[in-house]
Amino acid sequence: MLKLGTVFSGIGAVEHALDRLGIPYEIEFACDNGERRLNTSYEEIEKATAGMTNAEKDAYVAALYDAETGTNYVEQSYKANYSIGAACD
C-alpha cells in the first residue's frame, strides 16, 4: 500500500487521482493553512508562547487562527473527503 503525506496540496488533487486510478493508499499526514493569514506577528507569538510546552504553543496558535481568521474551509473540505490515518481504496 502507498503511504501518502501532503503539504499545501489544497483539497486533495493527488488523493483524487489515486482514487480514480484505483491505487490503494493511506494518508499519513496532510497540512494546509487554507490561505489564512494571522494579524499577530511572529515576534508577538514568540513572546506570548515563551516557556510554553509544544502542546500549549499549538493550542495558542490554533486559538489565534480561530479568533483572527475563522473557519478553515480547506481543512473542513479535505476532512469531509479523506480520512487521515485510514486506508483508502
C-alpha positions as semicolon CSV with decimal commas, in nm:
position;residue;x (nm);y (nm);z (nm)
1;M;0,000;0,000;0,000
2;L;0,120;0,350;-0,085
3;K;0,161;0,580;0,215
4;L;0,090;0,945;0,138
5;G;0,179;1,270;0,309
6;T;0,077;1,606;0,163
7;V;0,176;1,961;0,242
8;F;-0,021;2,254;0,098
9;S;-0,189;2,038;-0,166
10;G;-0,527;2,203;-0,126
11;I;-0,833;1,981;-0,124
12;G;-0,666;1,661;-0,240
13;A;-0,575;1,651;-0,610
14;V;-0,321;1,371;-0,557
15;E;-0,566;1,171;-0,346
16;H;-0,837;1,214;-0,608
17;A;-0,601;1,096;-0,883
18;L;-0,507;0,786;-0,682
19;D;-0,878;0,713;-0,626
20;R;-0,950;0,743;-0,998
21;L;-0,656;0,518;-1,084
22;G;-0,769;0,260;-0,829
23;I;-0,438;0,273;-0,641
24;P;-0,485;0,194;-0,270
25;Y;-0,318;0,438;-0,033
26;E;-0,311;0,555;0,325
27;I;-0,287;0,921;0,422
28;E;-0,022;0,952;0,694
29;F;-0,048;1,331;0,726
30;A;-0,188;1,635;0,549
31;C;-0,110;2,000;0,616
32;D;-0,260;2,318;0,472
33;N;-0,344;2,652;0,631
34;G;-0,629;2,732;0,392
35;E;-0,468;3,062;0,288
36;R;-0,547;3,206;0,630
37;R;-0,322;3,487;0,750
38;L;-0,273;3,596;1,108
39;N;-0,272;3,959;1,213
40;T;-0,049;3,873;1,508
41;S;0,320;3,893;1,418
42;Y;0,567;3,607;1,458
43;E;0,751;3,811;1,720
44;E;0,431;3,862;1,923
45;I;0,360;3,490;1,911
46;E;0,717;3,405;2,016
47;K;0,691;3,643;2,311
48;A;0,349;3,515;2,418
49;T;0,449;3,148;2,395
50;A;0,790;3,172;2,565
51;G;0,810;2,900;2,826
52;M;0,512;2,704;2,694
53;T;0,526;2,337;2,601
54;N;0,483;2,245;2,234
55;A;0,126;2,134;2,305
56;E;0,050;2,467;2,472
57;K;0,204;2,658;2,180
58;D;-0,003;2,455;1,932
59;A;-0,321;2,531;2,126
60;Y;-0,232;2,901;2,148
61;V;-0,170;2,931;1,774
62;A;-0,483;2,729;1,691
63;A;-0,687;2,967;1,909
64;L;-0,530;3,266;1,729
65;Y;-0,631;3,125;1,390
66;D;-0,986;3,063;1,515
67;A;-1,013;3,412;1,664
68;E;-0,848;3,603;1,378
69;T;-0,946;3,410;1,066
70;G;-1,247;3,193;1,143
71;T;-1,321;2,858;0,980
72;N;-1,054;2,683;0,774
73;Y;-1,273;2,572;0,484
74;V;-0,986;2,390;0,311
75;E;-0,937;2,170;0,619
76;Q;-1,310;2,117;0,655
77;S;-1,347;2,012;0,290
78;Y;-1,040;1,787;0,298
79;K;-1,155;1,603;0,610
80;A;-1,501;1,558;0,461
81;N;-1,346;1,377;0,162
82;Y;-1,048;1,187;0,310
83;S;-0,961;1,003;0,631
84;I;-0,617;1,074;0,772
85;G;-0,454;0,762;0,913
86;A;-0,701;0,530;0,741
87;A;-0,660;0,316;0,432
88;C;-0,834;0,437;0,116
89;D;-0,916;0,206;-0,174
